[in-house]
Amino acid sequence: MLELRNVVHSYPGTSRAALQGIDLQLQAGECLGLLGSNGAGKTTLLSLLSGVLALQQGELRWEGQPRLGLVPQQLAFYAGLKVCENLELFADLYRLRGAERRQRLQQCIDICALEDKLTRRSEQLSGGEQRRLNFAIGLLQPADLYLFDEATVGVDAASRQQLLAAVEQLTADGKAVIYTSHYLEEVERVAQRILLLHEGQVRLDLDKRQLLGDDHGLLLEWPDAIPAGLNQLLASLQLTGEVLPKGLRIASLNGQQLLAITEFVTAQDGLPNLLRFGRPSLEQFYLRLNGGRL
Amino acid sequence: MRLWALVRKEVRLLLRDPHALAVLFIMPTLFLLLMAGAMSSYMQDKPPALRLLIDAPQGDASQFFRDALQAQLADSTLLTNSDERLARVRLPADFADTLLDSPHQGPSLSYPAQFDKLSRQRLQSAVSIALAQTRLLAYLEDSGVVDAELSRAERLKVVQQRTQSQINEQEQLASGDLSGRANATQLSVPAWLIFGMFFVVLPMAGGFQREQQSGTLLRLRCLGLNLGTLVLSKLLPYFAINLLQFALLLSIGVYGLPLLGLPALSLPGSAVAYPLLAISVALATCSLGLLLAALARSSEQALLLGGGINILLAAIGGIMVPKSVMPAAMAQLAEISPMSWALDAFLTLLVGHGSLADIAPYCARLLLFAAVCGMAGLLLFTRRVQRTQWTTHY
């Protein structure tokens, strides 16, 4: 439904292009997790997709008329209006009418748990409630592609699960989603594909399962240095440890090897900060790829 | 539907903003009442009545002089005895005998310290006329032209007929400043009404900044909202607010001021001229508001810029200090202020009883100002909306 080819974008007065030849394809029903550190080009890419920035170079093709729903980082609603008035206003602006209007409004109110807040002035809501309203207004819009930019900052854990479920429902309904967040566990949950931008270039564009795989391993983190003797133990077990910023990841190990390592760890004076066995998380991958920078 | 939704939103936000309501309605009303009250004794339609002491010898000529003076100062009280400190007109003892002398020694005038300059001039003028009429009567009697058998009232009438001329007076309303002739009500009501109307620039510009800062403008932009719809959604509510201010503050002038013992505002002149003036001023203020909305970069800047420009335009435009008491250079400078044009148009109607044609030049200037500000505002507003960025804080 969306295709970008060799998209380049530069801001006036800067020597390096913010986007340097981006290629991207997005299908209906697909959720793309957009990752990258500050200055990587995420905002520029979202601005181009939303039409806020004009395309300078390259191609941007939409299948049909682009219809976008967006949940920006900013609380993009009128603080002086009541919650219901904000929702009604944007329903009018989205040209929602009749049964569809009522249905979408009720759906957004339910998903974002705003039922008992409808008559309150938006400026009087807590930070998390305001974030939910912002989310609801984006979700209310009938669109083919939804852009979520740090949409759940400040939202409590229970509400966050509800919002993430709503994002998953969008893709299940055949909508395309681009989801960017510094909460990588959220991206890991909702995205089927991960796109990592680095200095304006696509550093990685992979299916999440392909990226994280089913390769179970052991992750160890210590407060200070790795205990002496661990490397000799790993060598004796014919294992190699991948050094991470705070510890070590040991991949592809069997039960005997796991038992030997855990016995070694428990025999040490100080306990490790983290001892986790399982599939690597997106955060671990991201930190490894991005040199330890979130 | 979208325009109506945005207009309704602007009105709701405005009605819930106590500061904006205070600036648009309460502030000009208070200024109007306070200033009309404060200036009511200074700026009156009629000069204040005088209380005078006439010290004159007995006789027909003295009595005639007194009647002639009373005719000149119809509302004033002429006393023969009083312990009060009053202005005094003293006729010489040989007043009747020396009326036909040339040169003639007239009456002497003495004033208490608090007797103001305007009243002194008025008294001098009235005494000069009464004396001239008394001397004319003496001459006419001496020449046998006036029958000595006539009563004093009849003789006064004869003399008045002989001394009165038909003077053809014409108003040159287009020449501008009528503030010197306006009473406190005629000056205060339009002045603070115009001042209040111009203050719509504050909520207009401030609201736009908040819209941009909060990201709602980004949402509106991504909706592909027509720019004309966006601009109209800002202009229409404030245009309506301006018309409401116009009607409300004029009503206070007409019906409210008399309740406080102040002169009521009457609305003479062309009935069509008032709506035309209201529309011209409203277009000027809303266009200026659009320009400031596009120029300011934050709510704070909008507040400072809008408030500062309004106060400056009011100060030089004769709103705070009537142009009639300004030095010539300042009065000339006032001509650059749209508030001054609006006030001149108002005074042309209220004081000069002008017609639509009389205020047309002022309305034309206001509409030209609206066109220039509107064009510049539209251009900058468009650029501003187009440059709205997707912003990230992380």
Interface residues (C-beta under 8 A of the other chain):
Chain A: N38 K42 T43 L46 S47 S50 G51 V52 L53 L68 L70 P72 Q73 Q74 L75 A76 F77 Y78 A79 G80 L81 E85 L89 F90 D92 L93 Y94 R95 R121 I137 D149 E150 V153 H182
Chain B: M1 R2 W4 A5 L6 R8 K9 R12 L13 R16 D17 R210 E211 Q213 S214 G215 T216 L218 R219 L220 R221 C222 L223 G224 L225 T388 Q389 W390 T391 T392 H393 Y394
